[in-house]
């Protein structure tokens, strides 16, 4: 771009950075709640000379981890629609060097913030395809009116950097630019983007992003729950400070100390008495309030309380039906994540085409998820058996929870059969 276009480009970057700073606060708040730093805990009012315990109940982390584990706890399977073995083998090979929990961590950020990014790059030698997880707290995507990515901003600070400078790397279709948050000058010369496209995948739950998250849905309820639970906890703690009421008894400090240590009291006055002055707590009202808040939290998130007592004779179908709402929600999580995986595969195949002249199409790949819940593999095996040759071997194997890679399993079967045939042939020769 020429000098004038570059100036306009930097103006746009400044506007985008301002927009990033506005949304940062909301996403930081969501992350704080995930870490147990809720407003209820931060703003809890202290009472002088009384118990001031703060009771944190981190439903946000519980539900985010539960959905992440349920949706992505099992290995993601890739199936070639055309039966291309090489494409599956290359996917498995180049992703095998990644952190085993990479997709889990990325999905966790997506569910927490409503959106998460995956930034792709090559190692220094250009031989390995790598990626970095970027959240809305350190990344910003700019899209045109059609939803196509124009550029991506990776915003970060360097550890132990004495200047405390904020760095902004800008990825466009053809170049990568390096600025600080002033965008006045380039910190170093821009470099070519080897992918030829903005190298970022987007996992977006919905267009509402942060407004359509667990955090946003239950923030108010969680604050009320923690405040009420903290209050009743402190009431119970203060309950220890009950006062003894003595009527018709003249007692000095020494006698009071002896009473406390010996536990013996002699009342001589005819109308004398001794009793405890204690606080009356309506435990039913408190329990009903907490139960109502907890129930609403579970309802709004479509999660179920696994600690609830169930009938001993409840059927497996009935148990599974309790998970319908959560399963539907997790299906939406998987669909959002699949959009990112398509970009991940596209970038991998661009790398393979340029580095090794391999021609693959990411649209040939079907992504298969297996919910991380106990599967009735015996029933599934019976269905596969009844369908017989109406179902391909690859599809049949992909339905079984203990098969991670159907293509690899098919190849193992072929190798075993080949070895058996060769062994039978050798035995036949010996018999002759």
N, C-alpha and C positions, 0 to 999 in steps of 0.2 A: 504494500500500500504506500501511496505517496505521503508527503509530510502533512498535508491538510487532512487527509483521511486518518492518519495516525493521531492527530490532535483530537479529532472527533471521537476516535476509538477510545482515547484516554478519558475524555469527558464521560463517555458511556460507562467506562469502568468505575469511575468515581461514583456515579449514580447507583451502580449495582452494589458497590461496597457500602454505601449508605443504607441501601435496602437490606443488605446482609446484616448490618449492625442492628437494625430494628428487629429483625426476626431472631437474632442471636439470643436476646433476653428471654424470649419465650422458650426456645429450645434449651437454654441453660437451666431454666426453671424445671423443665421436664427431667433433665439429667439430675438435678438436685433431688427431686422427689425419688428418682430411681436409687439414689445413694442414701435415702432416708432423711434428707434435709428438707422437711416439709415446712410450710408456713406455720402450721400448728405448733411444731417444735420450736421454730425460731421465735415466734411471737407469744409463746405461752407466758401468761402473766404470773409473776411470782408474788407470793403473800409472805410478808415479813414474819419471821419466827414460826413458820409453819412448814409442813412437808411440801417440797416442790419437785417431786419426781416427774419426769417427762417420759411418757410411754409411747414409743414409736412402733407403729404397725405398718410394715412396708408392703402394702397390697400392690403397689405399682410394680415393684421388682418381681413379686410372686407371679403376677399375671403375665408380665412380659416374658419372663423365663418359661412359664408354662406354655404359652403359645409358641414360643421359639422351639422348645423341645418337642412339642406335639407336631408342629408343622415340618420341622427340618432336622429332627433328631436322628433319623435314619439316613443312610447314604442316598444321595441323589443319583438316579439312574439316567443314562443317556441311551436312546434307542434310535438307530438309523432307519428312516422310513424306506430307504431303498436297499437296506441290508448291507450297507458298506461297512465291512469289518475294519478297514484301515482307519476310517474317520473316528470310530469308537476307540480304537487302540491309541491313536494320537491324543485324543482328548484325555484318556486315562493317564497317558505317559506325562504329558505336559502339566497336568494339574496335580500329579502325584508329589511334586516338590513343594506344593503349597501347604500352609498350616492346615492340619486336619480340621480345626475348628473355624477356619476362615469364613465359610458360608454361615455357620451358626452365629458368629460375632456380627457379621453383616446384617443378617436377618433380625438379630436382637436390636440393632440400631434402627432398622426400618420400622419395627413394631413400636419402639419407644417414641421416635420422632415423627413417624408418618412418612418419612422419606430418608433414603440413605444413598450414598454414591460409592462406586468402585472405580478407582483411577488406575489405568493400565499403562505399563511402561516395560522397557527391556532392560536387562542387566547391562553392565558396562561392556561386556563382550558382545552383546546383541544376540546371545544364544538362548537365553531363557526369557519366557513370558511371565511377567510379574504383575501384581496388583496391590493396591493400597486401599484400605477402607477409609472413607471420608464421610463425616457427618455434616448436618447443616450448621454445626458449630465451627467448622473449619472449611466449608466449601459452599460455593454458590453457582447455580446453573442459570444461564441466560438462554431462553428459547424464543424463537420467532412466533408469529401468530398461528402458524401451523403446528406448533409443538416440536419443531426440529431444533436440535441443540446448536446454538451459534458459537458459544464459548463456555468454558468452565474455569472458575477461579478457585485455586487451592490456597487457603489463607492459613498461615502458621507462624510460630515463633521458634527460634532455635534455642535449645537448652544451653545454659551457661553463656549465652550471648550477652556481653556487657552492654551493648547498645540497646537491648530490649526492643529491637526493631521488629515490626510485623512485615513478613514477606508475603507477596502475592504472586503466584505462578499462574499465568493465563494460558490456557490450552485452546487453540483454534483449530480449524480443519487442516491448516498447512504449517503453522508456526507455534512455538512455545515461547512466551515472553516472560521476563523476570522483572518485577517491580517491588517497591515497598508500598505501604498504604497511602503514600502521598501521590503516587502515579506521576511524579514530575519527570523522572528520567528512568531509563532502563538500568538496572543494576549490572547487567551483563548482556552481551549480544544474544538476540533471540536465536533459537535453533530450529531445525526442521522437525516437523511432526511426522515420524516415519509411518504412522498408521494411515495418514491421509484423511482422517476423520477425527472429530473430538473424541479422545480416548477415555470416555467415561460412561459407565453403565448407571442407570437410574432405577432404583427400587422405590416406587411411589405407591402407597396404599390407596390413596384417592386424591382428587384434586384439592380437597380441604387440608391435606397434609397434617400439620400439628393439631388442627381442630377436630380431626377424626382419629383420635388416639385414646388409649386407655387412660393416660395421664389427664387429658382434657375432660374425659367423661366422669371421672371419679374424684377429681381434685377437691371439690367442695365437700363431698361426702367423707373423704378420707380425713380432711382437716377437722370436721365435726366429730368423727369417730375417735381420733387421737386426742382431741381436747377433752371429750367426755370421759374417755378411758383414763386419761391422766388425772382428771378431777376426782373420779371415784377412787383411784389408787391413792391419792393424797388424803382423801376423806378416811379411808381405811387406816392409813398410816397415822393420821392424827387421832384415830380412835384409841390408840394406846394411851393417850394423855387424858384418860378419864379421871374425874375428881371424886375423892371420897368425901361424903357429906356426913358430918358427925353432929348430932343434936343432943344437947344436955351434957356435953363433955368438955371439960377444961383441960387443954393439953398444950404443953410447951414444946419447943423444938426438939429437946432431947427425947421426950416421950414419943414424939412423932417418928424420930429416927429408929427407936426401939421397936415401934409398931411395924415399921416397914421391914426391919430385919427379922423380927421374931414372929410376926403375923398373929399376935395376940392382943386383944383389946378388951378392957373391962369397963363396962358402962354401969355406973352406980345410980344415976338419976332415974327416977321412975318413968319419966317421959322421954328418956334418952333413946337414941336409935343411931344406926349406922347404915348407910346405903351408898351406891355408886351413882354419880351424875354422869350419864353417858349420852352420846348423840344418837338420835333416832334417824336411821337411814332407811328410806323406802327402796329396798333392793329390787322389788318387782318393777317399779317405774324405771329404774336405772337399766335393768336387764332388758326390758322391752325397748328402750331407746337404742341401746347398743345393738340389739338383735335386728331392729328395723333398719338401722344404718348399714349393718353388715349385709343384710339381705338385699338392699338396694344396690350395694356395691357389686355383689355377685350378679344381680339381674342385668345391670347396665353393661357389664363386661362380657356377658354370655358365658361366664365360667360357672362351674359347679363346686359346691363345698364338699370335698371328699371326706370330711370329718362327720358328716351327717349320718345318723343311724338309719339303716335301711332294713326292710323286711328280709328275713332269712331265706324266704322262698321266692324272692324276686327273680324273674327270668333274665337270661343273658340279653335277649332282645330289649327288654325293659331297661336294663342297665345301659345298653348302647344308645337307647333313645334319649337318655338324659344328656348325651354328648352331642346331640344333633346341632344345637345352636353353636356350640364351640367348634364342631367340625366344619360347619358352613363358614364360620369366621376364618378358620385356618385355611380353608380352600381359597378364600380371597387373598390371604397372605401369600400362598403359594403362587397364585396367578400374578401378583405384583412382582414377586421374586423372579418368576419366569421371564418377565420383560427384561430384567437385568441380565439374566443368563444368556438370552439371545444376543445381547450386545457383547457379553463376555466371549461367547463362541465366535461371533463375527470378528472381533479383534484378534483372537487366537488364530483364526484362519487367514486373516490378512498377514499376520506375522509368518505363518507357515508358507504362504504363497510367495512372500518376498524373500524369505530366508532359505527355503528348501524347495521352492517351485511346486508346492503341493496345492492342488485345486479342490477346495471343499466349499460347500454351501451350508451356512448355518441353518437354513430353512429345512434342511434334510433331517435335522435332529428333533426328536420328541423328548421332552423332559418328563421323567416319571418320578413322582414322590410317593413315599409310603409313610402313612401316619405312624407316629411313634407310640402305638398302643398295642396291647396283646392282640395278635392276629390268629384267627382260627384256620391255620394252614391245612388241617385235615379236611375241613369242609371245602376249602378252595381246591385242594387236590382232587377231591371227589367230583367237583364241578368240571375241572379240567379233564378228568378221565371220562366223564359222561359226554363232553363235547367232542372228544376224540380228535379226528383230523380237521375239524372245523375251526380249530385254533392253532396258530403257528407255535412252534416250540419256543421262540423268543418271547412272544406275548405270554405264553403259559408260565415261563420261568419268572418273568417280571412281576407276576401276581403274587409270588411267594415271598414272604418277608425276609427269609434268610438268604435269598439270592441277591447279591450286591450288583453284579454285572452279568446280565443274561448272555451277552456276546461271548464273554470270557468262558462262561460255563458251557456254552455250546461247543466252543473250541476244545475244551477239556474232554467233553463227551466224544468228539470226533477223534481226538488223539488216543483216548482209551480204546475206542472201537478199532482203530488202526493197529494199535499194539496187540489187541486180542487176535485180530486176523493174522498178523504176522506170526504171533506165537502159535496159533493153530496150524499155520502152514509149516512151521518148523517141526512141530510135533508129528504132523502128517508125513513129512520127509523121513523122520526117524523110524516111524512105524514100517515104512516101505523097506 
